[in-house]
Amino acid sequence: MSSALKTAVEQYIDASGGGEGVFPTPIEGLVLMRTCREVLPHHLIYKPALCIAVQGSKQVSMGSRVFDYTEMQALVVGVELPAFGRVTRASATEPYLGMTVEFDVGVMREVMEQLEAPSLSKGDSGSAVFVEELTAPLVDCLSRLVRMLATPKAIPVLHPSVMREICFWLLTGPHGDEFRKLALPNGHMQRIADAIYILRKNFSRPIRIKELAAAARMSESSFHQHFRGLMSMTPLQYQKQLRLLEARRLMVADGSNVMEAALQVGYESASQFSREYSRMFGTPPKRDAMRALRTGG
């Protein structure tokens, strides 16, 4: 099964021009990757998705937690999270092959409603991030999903059913309990996701915990406890990472200077911005932006 998935990923990448890099596909939310080199930490916002190591290994840091996953494992991300990801095992003979399949929570809920509903262990406060072993049925679904790309007219017909299959195997697999918690419409995970939506839309302005707690329909103390438990960071730390990631994008993609980027993301002090930026990215903002422009990352 694993060899079939590797072959499907490599065939699509080769048909798309080959080489190394990130390869978007006609299927929304499906992205493939190949690299022959170990890659330094890359900073981005992870959306709710399965982040799969088809071959090789990867490490992702989210807040205070570090996740390592390797061939035929997936990092499950349940809510939008700023993170640092790097490829830790790749070579010319065995390149790192990866794929990302974004979740459709609505589809997962539909599938969950058709399953016998077991009682959830430990309430509904599951983990927002964990590592999942890929089972043979799940690998088969993923292989068919990638092979589908060779027949574009099949995508709108077959893609919905394959995604339902994927949801079925996740919900009935070893971490089925955690996946059900991700999909609960009024569970703690969804409530935190509602607060994250407020943070994502308003990251450049000061936001009080009271406002976020109200969006999550929790008391302030309960919200802070659940947020930190799920995200391994505080709401303030989450907002700070959003600001700095957007500032980096502005400098690299839009050509903004350091002061312009700092002001646009909500900083009033250039020195504070530079200090926090250097702490997160390991180098001052101007130098980091120039390096990113030279290297393409």
Protein Blocks (a to p, Z undefined) as FASTA:
>chain_A
ZZmmmmmmmmmmmmnngaidddddfbehiacdddfbdcddddddddddddddfbdcdddd
ehjbccdddehiacddfbdcddddddfbdcfklccddddddddfklmmmmmmmpccddde
eijadcfbdcddddfklmmmmmmmmmmmmmmmlmmmmmmmmmmmmmmmmmmmmklmmmmm
mmmmkbmklmmmmmmmmmmmmmmpccdfklmmmmnopafklmmmmmmmmnopafklmmmm
mmmmmmmmmmmmnopafklmmmmnopabfklmmmmmmmmnopafklmmmmmmmnoZZ
